[in-house]
């Protein structure tokens, strides 16, 4: 997926404020943060959204969730709390067609309404 900006970030062709990475996943700072800590967490493998998770084996989803929790610890929000959000499709306001989760924290985020 040469045209996918998140694939290019994951493989290092576009510099990003990477927070944490391993062989399967990458976490980097959002360029338009909505909270003091706003990290995007992506798989290296190009999947459009969680609707494509059938391509993963059972353990990969678990590993992804563990990685998100590790990112929260890395940026210092695990103790106080954080929010994890993913947007899917047009009506869900998904801007980049590569599965990604927003990890937001560092302040009280208020109630969702």
Order of alpha helices (4+ residues) and beta strands (2+ residues): alpha-beta-beta-beta-alpha-beta-beta
